[in-house]
Amino acid sequence: MNDQAGIPQYDVAILGTGIAGTMLGAIFARQGKKVLMIEKEVHPRFALGESMILESSEMMRLTAERFGVPEIGYISTIQTTIREITSQCGVKKNFSFMYHRPGEPQKAPEITQIPIPKIPYGHELHMFRQDIDAYMMAAAVKYGADIRQRVDVTDVDFHADGAVLTTSRGEKFGAKFVADAGGYRSMLATKFDLRPKPLMAKTHSRALFTHFVGVRPFHTYGHKLKDQGVPSALHEGTLHHIFHGGWFWIIPFNNHPNATNPLCSVGINLDTRMHPRPKGDPYEEFLYWINRYPSITPQFEEAKPVRDWVSTDRIQYATTQVVGDRWCLMGHAAGAVDALFSRGMFHTTATVHAVADQVLEALADNNFSRARFQHIEDTVQTGLRYNDRTVACSYASFCNFDMWNAWYRVYGLGAFLEALRLIRAHLKYVETGDAEFLRVLHHTPFRTLGGGLEGYDELWHTACETVESVEANRISPQEATKTIYGLFAKADFIPPDLDITNPNRRFLSEANPAGVLKLIWWGKTGAPKYIKERFFDISVATLLSEKAKWSERNLKRTPPRAYAG
C-alpha cells in the first residue's frame, strides 16, 4: 500500500456491525488479519431478520467449521444458542401458514406447514437480534478486530493500492479492502449511485412492524390442530397469517421452557398496489388488519407493543453492482425483497462465506480486482432475482387457497433440495478436509431454489409462469393449480414420501427422525442415479454422528480447523 504517514492501516475495513459485518469481521480477525469495524450506531439495538431456515443454519455451521469461528456455529440451533449466548431467543420447529378470508373464521383444513427436522443438529431458532448481533461483535473484537461505534464514514477514497476512509470525527484509516454491510443506506451504494431507477422488482410490498408482549398462542383459543394432523404446534415456529394482498408474521421468543424473553415479533407486509400506505397512526392501521380477520383478533386481545411502530413505503430495493476493485456490498446493502420465507439471512450468510473465501485469497496474492470477485456479483444478483420472483408469485397465489396449497410446495421442494446440497457439501468437507467440496457454493445456480438441480429449475420457471398467468387474468386459479400438480407428477427427483401431488397432504415432509431416515433411504436406494450422486453420496452414519462431533468440538471449546483455501 502507498505510504500513508500517520494513518492506521488495516487489511479489511467493514462498514456496519449487523450480523453480516460482525460475522465477516470475526472470520478475518480469527485468521490473523487486521480488521477495522465502523458502526454509526451502538449495540445492543433492534434489528429484523429473526427467523432462521435450514439453509441459513447449515451455512452458519459450514462457515464456522471452515474458518475456525465456532461462535458463528452457536447461532445455528436453539440448543447451542441457549448454552453459549442467550436464553432470549425462541425455538423454531416449523414454517406454518394459515389462510384467511375477510370477516370469516379461519378454516382448519386451510393450514399448511413445512416442519423442520431436529436431526442431525437440533431445532432452529428465532433470533433476538439485539443479543445475537452484540454477541457476534464481541466475538470479532475478542479475535482482534478494532471497533469504532457512534461514528459515520463520510467518504472512501480508493486508489491503486488500497482505500482511505474518512469518518465524521475527521479520522482517517487505510485498508486494502472495504466491505460495506451498512444496509439500505450503504455508504458505497450512495457514493457510486448504485440504486437502479426505476426498480424492476416483481414484488411490491410495504411493511408495518414492532415487538409485542402478551401475544396469545393460537392453540390457546383456536382449532384442535392435532385432529387435523398438523405435525408441529404453530406457536413453536414462524406463523404466517396469509390473505389476498398480504401476510402477517408472528415470531415468538417465549415459546420454549427455557425462554426468558416475553417478546414476540409481529409485522404485516402488504401489496402496495392493493393496499397503499395510508396517512395516520400505524397502530390504527394494525388494528384495522387484525379486526378484519376474526381468527387473528384473539391473538392480540391482551397484547401491547413495546417499541415504536415502524411503517414503511415499498421495501424492495436493489443495486446495479455488488463488487468492485477492492470493495463489495454485503447483505442488505446489496438489496432486499420481502421477509416471506426468511431467505434474507441465508443470502447474507452465503455471501459472508464467499467474501471471506475470496478476500483471504486476495490478501495472500494482493489481487483485489473486480474480476476476481465476479462470482460473488453473479450469485448475489441471481439470489435476489429468484427470491423476488418466488415472493411475487406467492403474493399472487394468496388470491386462492388451492393455488397457494399447490404453489407453496414448489418453494418447499426447492428449499429441501437446497438444504440437502448444503449438508452434503459440509459433510464431505468434514470427512476429508478438502475445500474443493465447498466450491459448489461458488456456482451461480446454488443461490437459486433447488440447489442448482436443472429439473427443479425448469419446474420452478414453469410454475412461476403459471401463477403469473393467473395474475394477468389469462388463466384461472383452478387451471394453475392443476398445472402445478401436473409438474410434480412428471418429476422423477421428488421423494415419494413427500406425497407432494396429494392436495390433502398439506404438511410437507416428516420432521421426526423416522421420516428423515425414510427420505435418506429413498435417496440412497430408490432415487435416480443423478440424484444419488448430487445429494445422497454420504453415509447415514456420518450424517447421524455429525451432531455428536459438532457438540463435542464446541463443548470442549476446541476451535474447528482453521481456514483452508
C-alpha positions in Angstrom: 0.0 0.0 0.0 1.1 3.6 -0.6 2.7 5.1 2.4 0.0 7.0 4.3 2.0 8.7 7.1 0.1 8.7 10.4 -2.9 6.8 9.0 -3.6 3.5 10.8 -3.5 0.7 8.2 -5.8 -2.4 8.1 -6.3 -5.4 5.9 -10.1 -5.1 5.8 -12.4 -2.3 6.8 -16.1 -3.2 7.5 -18.8 -0.6 7.4 -21.7 -1.7 9.7 -21.8 -4.2 12.6 -25.0 -6.0 12.0 -24.8 -9.8 11.7 -23.2 -9.7 8.2 -20.4 -7.3 9.2 -19.7 -8.9 12.6 -19.5 -12.5 11.2 -17.1 -11.3 8.5 -15.1 -9.3 11.0 -14.8 -12.4 13.3 -13.6 -14.6 10.4 -10.9 -12.2 9.2 -9.7 -11.5 12.8 -9.7 -15.2 13.6 -7.5 -15.7 10.6 -4.9 -13.2 11.9 -5.9 -10.3 9.6 -6.0 -6.7 10.9 -9.7 -5.7 10.9 -11.5 -2.4 11.5 -15.3 -2.3 12.0 -17.1 1.0 12.0 -20.6 1.5 13.2 -22.7 4.7 13.2 -25.0 3.4 16.0 -24.3 1.3 19.1 -25.1 -2.2 20.4 -27.5 -3.6 21.6 -30.0 -2.4 19.0 -33.3 -3.5 17.4 -33.0 -5.4 14.1 -35.2 -7.6 11.9 -34.2 -10.8 10.2 -35.2 -13.0 13.1 -36.4 -16.3 11.6 -33.9 -18.9 10.6 -34.3 -21.6 7.9 -32.4 -24.8 7.3 -30.2 -23.2 4.7 -29.1 -20.3 6.8 -28.4 -22.6 9.8 -26.4 -25.1 7.7 -24.5 -22.2 6.1 -23.5 -20.9 9.6 -22.2 -24.3 10.7 -20.3 -24.7 7.5 -18.8 -21.3 7.8 -17.8 -21.8 11.4 -16.2 -25.1 10.5 -14.2 -23.8 7.6 -12.9 -20.5 9.1 -12.4 -21.6 12.7 -15.1 -19.4 14.3 -17.3 -21.6 16.5 -19.3 -18.6 17.6 -21.0 -18.5 14.2 -22.0 -22.1 14.6 -23.5 -21.5 18.0 -26.2 -19.4 16.4 -27.4 -22.3 14.2 -29.5 -24.1 16.8 -31.6 -23.1 19.8 -29.7 -25.6 22.0 -26.2 -24.1 21.3 -27.6 -20.5 21.4 -29.1 -21.0 24.9 -25.9 -22.7 26.1 -23.4 -20.2 24.7 -25.2 -16.9 24.1 -28.6 -16.1 25.4 -32.0 -17.5 26.5 -33.7 -14.6 24.9 -34.3 -16.4 21.5 -37.2 -18.6 20.6 -37.3 -22.1 19.1 -38.4 -22.7 15.5 -39.7 -26.1 14.6 -41.8 -25.2 11.6 -43.0 -22.7 8.9 -46.8 -22.5 9.2 -49.3 -20.7 7.0 -52.9 -20.0 8.0 -55.2 -18.9 5.1 -57.8 -16.2 5.9 -60.7 -14.5 4.3 -62.1 -11.1 5.4 -64.9 -11.4 8.0 -64.8 -15.2 8.2 -63.3 -17.6 10.8 -60.2 -19.4 9.7 -60.8 -22.9 8.4 -58.6 -25.6 9.9 -58.2 -27.5 6.6 -56.6 -24.3 5.1 -53.4 -24.5 7.2 -50.2 -25.6 5.5 -46.9 -26.3 7.2 -43.3 -27.1 6.5 -41.9 -29.0 9.6 -38.2 -28.6 10.3 -36.4 -31.8 11.4 -34.5 -31.9 14.6 -31.8 -34.2 13.4 -28.9 -34.1 13.0 -28.1 -30.8 14.8 -31.2 -29.7 16.8 -34.0 -27.3 16.4 -33.5 -23.9 14.7 -34.3 -20.6 16.4 -36.0 -17.2 16.3 -33.0 -14.8 16.8 -33.4 -12.0 19.2 -31.2 -9.9 17.1 -30.0 -7.3 19.6 -28.4 -10.1 21.6 -27.1 -12.1 18.6 -25.6 -9.1 16.8 -23.9 -7.8 20.0 -22.5 -11.3 20.7 -21.0 -11.6 17.2 -19.5 -8.1 17.5 -17.9 -9.1 20.8 -16.6 -12.3 19.1 -14.9 -10.2 16.4 -13.3 -7.9 19.0 -12.2 -11.0 21.0 -10.3 -12.3 18.0 -8.6 -9.0 17.5 -10.8 -6.7 15.4 -10.8 -2.9 16.2 -14.2 -1.3 16.6 -15.4 2.3 16.3 -19.1 2.9 17.4 -21.2 6.1 17.0 -19.0 7.0 14.0 -20.1 7.5 10.5 -17.9 7.0 7.4 -18.3 10.1 5.3 -16.1 9.1 2.4 -14.0 6.3 1.0 -11.2 7.2 -1.5 -10.0 4.2 -3.5 -6.6 4.2 -5.1 -4.4 1.6 -6.8 -3.0 0.1 -3.6 -6.0 0.4 -1.2 -8.5 2.8 0.2 -8.6 5.7 2.7 -11.7 6.0 4.9 -12.7 9.4 6.4 -15.1 9.5 9.4 -17.5 12.1 10.8 -14.9 12.7 13.5 -12.2 13.6 10.9 -10.3 10.4 11.5 -8.7 8.6 8.6 -8.0 4.9 8.2 -6.3 2.9 5.4 -7.5 -0.5 4.2 -6.7 -3.0 1.5 -10.3 -4.0 1.1 -13.7 -2.4 2.2 -16.8 -4.5 2.9 -20.0 -2.4 3.2 -22.6 -4.0 5.4 -24.4 -0.8 6.1 -27.9 -1.9 4.8 -30.2 0.2 2.7 -28.2 3.4 3.5 -25.0 1.8 2.3 -22.2 4.4 2.0 -20.7 2.8 -1.1 -24.1 2.4 -2.8 -24.7 6.1 -2.3 -21.1 7.1 -3.3 -21.3 5.2 -6.6 -25.0 5.8 -7.2 -25.8 2.1 -7.4 -29.6 2.0 -6.7 -31.3 1.4 -10.0 -34.1 3.8 -11.1 -36.7 2.6 -11.9 -36.7 -0.5 -9.7 -37.6 -3.6 -11.8 -38.6 -5.9 -8.9 -41.7 -8.0 -9.3 -42.6 -7.8 -5.6 -44.5 -4.7 -4.5 -44.8 -4.7 -0.7 -44.5 -2.4 2.3 -44.2 -3.3 6.0 -45.6 -2.4 9.4 -43.9 -4.0 12.5 -42.8 -3.9 16.1 -42.3 -6.1 19.1 -45.2 -7.1 21.4 -45.8 -8.6 24.9 -48.9 -10.6 25.6 -49.5 -12.2 22.1 -51.6 -15.3 22.7 -50.5 -18.6 21.1 -53.2 -19.8 18.6 -53.6 -23.1 20.3 -54.9 -21.4 23.4 -58.1 -20.4 21.6 -58.1 -21.8 18.1 -58.7 -25.2 16.3 -57.7 -28.5 17.8 -55.0 -28.9 15.2 -53.8 -32.4 16.3 -57.1 -33.6 14.9 -56.1 -32.1 11.6 -52.8 -33.9 11.6 -50.6 -30.8 11.9 -47.2 -32.1 12.7 -45.9 -29.3 14.9 -47.5 -26.7 17.2 -47.9 -23.4 15.4 -46.5 -21.4 18.4 -43.3 -23.4 18.1 -42.4 -21.9 14.8 -42.8 -18.9 12.5 -46.5 -18.4 11.9 -47.7 -16.6 8.8 -51.3 -15.4 8.5 -51.8 -15.1 4.8 -54.6 -13.4 2.9 -55.3 -11.9 -0.5 -52.9 -8.9 -0.7 -50.6 -9.6 2.2 -49.5 -11.6 5.3 -48.7 -11.3 9.0 -45.6 -12.7 10.7 -45.8 -14.0 14.3 -42.3 -14.8 15.6 -42.3 -15.6 19.4 -39.2 -15.5 21.6 -41.1 -17.1 24.6 -42.1 -20.4 23.1 -40.0 -23.0 24.9 -39.4 -23.9 28.6 -36.1 -22.2 28.9 -37.2 -18.9 27.4 -36.6 -15.7 29.4 -37.9 -13.2 26.8 -41.6 -12.3 26.9 -41.5 -10.6 23.5 -43.0 -11.6 20.2 -42.0 -10.0 16.8 -45.1 -9.1 14.8 -45.4 -7.5 11.4 -47.6 -7.2 8.3 -46.4 -7.0 4.7 -48.9 -5.6 2.2 -49.0 -5.4 -1.6 -48.7 -1.7 -2.2 -50.8 -1.9 -5.4 -53.8 -3.2 -3.5 -53.1 -1.5 -0.1 -51.1 1.7 -0.4 -49.7 3.2 2.7 -52.3 5.3 4.5 -51.7 8.5 6.4 -52.1 8.5 10.1 -51.2 6.3 13.1 -49.5 2.9 12.2 -51.2 1.3 15.3 -54.6 2.3 14.0 -53.8 0.6 10.7 -52.6 -2.5 12.6 -55.9 -2.7 14.5 -57.8 -2.4 11.2 -56.0 -5.5 9.9 -56.3 -7.7 13.0 -60.0 -6.9 13.2 -60.6 -7.7 9.6 -59.8 -11.4 10.2 -61.8 -12.9 13.2 -59.4 -15.7 13.9 -56.4 -13.3 14.3 -58.2 -10.8 16.6 -58.0 -13.0 19.8 -54.2 -13.3 19.5 -53.9 -9.6 20.3 -56.7 -9.1 22.9 -54.2 -8.6 25.6 -51.1 -7.7 23.5 -49.2 -4.4 23.9 -46.5 -3.0 21.6 -43.2 -2.3 23.4 -41.4 -0.4 20.7 -42.3 2.4 18.4 -44.1 1.2 15.3 -42.2 1.1 12.0 -44.2 1.8 8.9 -42.5 1.8 5.6 -43.2 2.6 1.9 -42.2 -0.1 -0.6 -39.4 -2.1 0.9 -37.8 -3.6 -2.3 -34.5 -2.2 -3.5 -31.6 -3.5 -5.5 -28.1 -2.5 -6.7 -26.6 -2.3 -10.1 -23.2 -3.5 -8.9 -22.2 -5.7 -5.9 -18.4 -5.8 -6.2 -15.7 -3.5 -7.4 -11.9 -3.1 -7.2 -11.2 -3.5 -3.5 -14.8 -3.4 -2.3 -18.1 -5.3 -2.0 -21.6 -4.8 -0.7 -22.8 -7.3 2.0 -26.3 -8.5 2.9 -29.0 -5.8 2.8 -26.5 -3.3 1.4 -26.9 -5.2 -1.9 -30.7 -5.4 -1.9 -33.8 -6.7 -0.2 -37.1 -8.3 -1.3 -39.6 -9.3 1.4 -39.4 -11.3 4.6 -41.7 -14.1 3.3 -39.8 -17.5 3.6 -37.0 -15.8 5.6 -34.4 -16.2 2.9 -32.6 -12.9 3.6 -30.4 -14.5 6.3 -29.4 -17.4 4.1 -28.3 -15.0 1.3 -26.4 -13.0 3.9 -24.5 -16.0 5.4 -23.8 -17.4 1.9 -22.3 -14.0 0.9 -20.2 -13.9 4.1 -18.7 -17.3 3.2 -18.0 -16.3 -0.4 -16.5 -12.9 0.5 -14.3 -14.4 3.3 -13.0 -17.1 0.9 -12.1 -14.7 -1.9 -10.7 -11.8 0.2 -8.4 -14.2 2.2 -7.0 -15.4 -1.2 -6.8 -11.8 -2.4 -4.8 -10.8 0.7 -2.4 -13.6 0.0 -1.6 -12.7 -3.5 -2.5 -8.9 -3.5 -5.0 -9.1 -6.3 -8.2 -7.2 -5.5 -9.6 -6.7 -8.9 -13.3 -6.7 -9.6 -12.9 -9.7 -11.9 -11.7 -11.8 -9.1 -15.0 -11.3 -7.2 -17.3 -11.7 -10.2 -18.9 -14.9 -8.9 -20.0 -13.0 -5.8 -21.7 -10.5 -8.1 -23.4 -13.2 -10.0 -24.6 -15.2 -7.1 -25.9 -12.3 -5.1 -27.8 -10.8 -8.0 -29.1 -14.3 -9.0 -30.3 -14.9 -5.4 -32.1 -11.6 -5.3 -33.8 -12.2 -8.7 -35.0 -15.7 -7.7 -36.3 -14.6 -4.3 -38.1 -11.7 -5.8 -39.9 -13.8 -8.4 -40.7 -16.5 -5.7 -42.2 -14.0 -3.3 -44.1 -12.2 -6.1 -45.7 -15.4 -7.2 -46.5 -16.2 -3.5 -48.4 -12.9 -3.2 -50.2 -13.7 -6.5 -51.2 -17.2 -5.1 -52.7 -15.7 -2.0 -55.9 -15.0 -4.0 -57.0 -18.6 -3.8 -56.2 -21.3 -1.2 -56.0 -24.2 -3.6 -53.5 -22.4 -5.7 -51.5 -21.4 -2.7 -51.6 -25.1 -1.5 -50.0 -26.1 -4.8 -47.6 -23.2 -5.1 -46.1 -23.4 -1.6 -45.0 -27.0 -2.4 -42.8 -25.5 -5.2 -41.0 -23.4 -2.6 -40.8 -26.2 -0.1 -39.4 -28.7 -2.6 -36.8 -26.2 -3.7 -35.7 -25.4 -0.1 -35.5 -29.2 0.7 -33.1 -29.8 -2.3 -31.1 -26.6 -1.5 -30.6 -27.7 2.1 -29.6 -31.3 1.0 -26.9 -29.9 -1.3 -25.5 -27.7 1.5 -25.5 -30.6 4.0 -23.8 -32.9 1.5 -21.0 -30.3 0.8 -20.5 -29.7 4.5 -20.2 -33.3 5.5 -17.9 -34.1 2.6 -15.7 -31.3 3.8 -15.8 -32.5 7.4 -14.9 -36.1 6.3 -12.0 -35.1 4.0 -10.8 -31.6 4.9 -10.9 -30.9 1.2 -12.3 -27.4 0.5 -13.0 -28.4 -3.1 -16.3 -29.9 -1.9 -17.3 -26.4 -1.0 -16.7 -25.0 -4.5 -20.3 -25.8 -5.3 -21.1 -22.8 -3.1 -19.5 -20.5 -5.7 -21.7 -21.7 -8.5 -24.3 -19.2 -9.6 -27.2 -21.8 -9.6 -26.5 -22.6 -6.0 -28.2 -19.3 -5.0 -31.4 -20.5 -6.6 -34.0 -22.8 -5.0 -33.4 -26.4 -5.8 -29.6 -26.3 -5.2 -28.8 -25.9 -8.9 -30.8 -29.0 -10.0 -31.8 -28.5 -13.6 -35.0 -30.4 -13.4 -36.2 -28.4 -10.5 -35.2 -25.1 -12.1 -37.4 -26.0 -15.1 -40.3 -26.9 -12.8 -39.9 -23.6 -10.9 -39.8 -21.5 -14.1 -43.0 -23.2 -15.4 -44.8 -22.9 -12.1 -43.9 -19.2 -11.9 -45.2 -18.6 -15.4 -48.4 -20.4 -14.5 -49.0 -18.3 -11.4 -48.1 -15.1 -13.3 -50.7 -16.0 -15.9 -53.4 -16.0 -13.2 -52.2 -12.6 -12.1 -52.5 -11.4 -15.7 -56.1 -12.9 -15.9 -55.0 -15.3 -18.7 -56.0 -18.5 -16.8 -58.0 -19.3 -13.7 -56.6 -20.3 -10.3 -58.1 -23.7 -10.8 -56.2 -24.2 -14.1 -53.0 -23.0 -12.5 -53.5 -25.4 -9.6 -54.0 -28.4 -11.9 -50.9 -27.4 -14.0 -48.6 -27.2 -10.9 -49.7 -30.6 -9.6 -49.1 -32.0 -13.1 -45.5 -30.7 -13.0 -44.9 -32.6 -9.7 -46.3 -35.8 -11.2 -43.8 -35.7 -14.1 -40.7 -35.1 -11.9 -38.5 -38.1 -11.1 -36.5 -36.3 -8.4 -39.2 -35.9 -5.8 -39.2 -38.4 -2.9 -42.5 -40.3 -2.9 -42.8 -39.9 0.9 -43.4 -36.2 0.4 -46.7 -37.2 -1.2 -46.5 -33.8 -3.0 -49.2 -34.5 -5.6 -51.8 -35.0 -2.9 -53.5 -31.7 -2.1 -54.9 -33.1 1.1 -51.4 -33.7 2.5 -50.9 -30.1 3.5 -47.8 -30.7 5.6 -44.6 -31.2 3.6 -42.2 -33.9 5.0 -42.0 -35.6 8.3 -40.0 -33.8 10.9 -39.4 -36.9 13.1 -36.2 -39.0 12.8 -38.1 -41.9 11.1 -39.4 -39.6 8.4 -35.9 -38.1 7.8 -34.4 -41.6 7.6 -37.0 -42.7 5.1 -36.1 -39.7 2.8 -32.4 -40.6 3.1 -33.1 -44.3 2.4 -35.0 -43.3 -0.8 -32.2 -41.1 -1.8 -29.6 -43.9 -1.5 -31.7 -46.8 -2.9 -34.7 -45.5 -4.9 -33.7 -42.2 -6.4 -32.4 -41.7 -9.9 -28.6 -42.0 -10.2 -28.0 -38.3 -10.8 -30.0 -37.5 -7.6 -28.0 -40.1 -5.5 -24.7 -38.6 -6.8 -25.6 -35.0 -6.3 -27.4 -35.2 -2.9 -27.0 -38.5 -1.2 -23.4 -39.8 -1.6 -22.8 -39.5 2.1 -23.1 -42.3 4.7 -26.0 -42.3 7.1 -23.6 -42.9 9.9 -21.7 -39.7 9.1 -25.0 -37.8 9.0 -26.2 -39.1 12.3 -22.8 -38.8 14.0 -22.2 -35.2 12.9 -24.4 -33.8 15.7 -22.2 -35.5 18.3 -19.0 -34.4 16.6 -20.2 -30.8 16.4 -21.4 -30.8 20.0 -18.1 -32.3 21.3 -16.0 -29.8 19.5 -17.9 -26.9 21.0 -18.3 -28.2 24.5 -14.5 -28.7 24.7 -14.1 -25.2 23.2 -11.8 -26.7 20.6 -11.8 -24.4 17.6 -12.7 -26.1 14.3 -9.9 -26.5 11.7 -8.5 -23.2 10.5 -9.2 -21.9 7.0 -8.0 -24.0 4.1 -8.4 -22.3 0.7 
